[in-house]
Amino acid sequence: MEIICLDTNVLIAHKRAKKPDKDKTYLYQLTLKPYQFSVSSITRYF
C-alpha cells in the first residue's frame, strides 16, 4: 500500500469546499483508492 503525504493546499481545498462539492476535491478522489495518508510535522503544527 502506498503512503501519500498530503500538503496543506489539498487539505485546505477540501475544507473550503461546500458540502455538495466535497466529492469533487482531490482529497476525496484519493480516498477512493487504497492509499494511506500522512502529513508533515509542519503541516500538523498549523
C-alpha positions as CSV (number, residue, x, y, z in Angstrom):
1,M,0.0,0.0,0.0
2,E,1.3,3.4,-0.9
3,I,1.6,6.3,1.5
4,I,0.6,9.7,0.3
5,C,1.9,12.8,2.1
6,L,-0.8,15.4,1.9
7,D,0.2,19.1,1.5
8,T,-1.7,21.9,3.1
9,N,-3.3,23.1,-0.2
10,V,-5.0,19.7,-0.6
11,L,-6.4,19.8,2.9
12,I,-7.4,23.5,2.7
13,A,-9.2,23.0,-0.7
14,H,-11.3,20.1,0.8
15,K,-12.0,22.2,4.0
16,R,-13.2,25.2,2.0
17,A,-15.4,23.2,-0.5
18,K,-19.1,23.5,0.0
19,K,-20.8,20.3,1.1
20,P,-22.2,19.4,-2.4
21,D,-18.7,19.9,-3.9
22,K,-16.7,17.9,-1.4
23,D,-16.8,14.8,-3.7
24,K,-15.0,16.8,-6.4
25,T,-11.9,17.6,-4.3
26,Y,-8.6,15.9,-4.9
27,L,-8.6,14.6,-1.3
28,Y,-11.9,12.9,-1.8
29,Q,-10.8,11.3,-5.0
30,L,-7.7,10.0,-3.2
31,T,-9.8,8.4,-0.6
32,L,-11.5,6.2,-3.2
33,K,-8.2,4.4,-3.7
34,P,-6.3,2.2,-1.3
35,Y,-3.8,4.7,0.0
36,Q,-2.6,5.5,3.5
37,F,-2.2,9.2,4.2
38,S,0.3,11.2,6.2
39,V,1.1,14.9,6.8
40,S,4.4,16.5,7.5
41,S,5.1,17.7,11.1
42,I,5.0,21.4,10.0
43,T,1.5,20.9,8.4
44,R,0.3,19.2,11.5
45,Y,1.6,22.0,13.7
46,F,-0.6,24.5,11.9
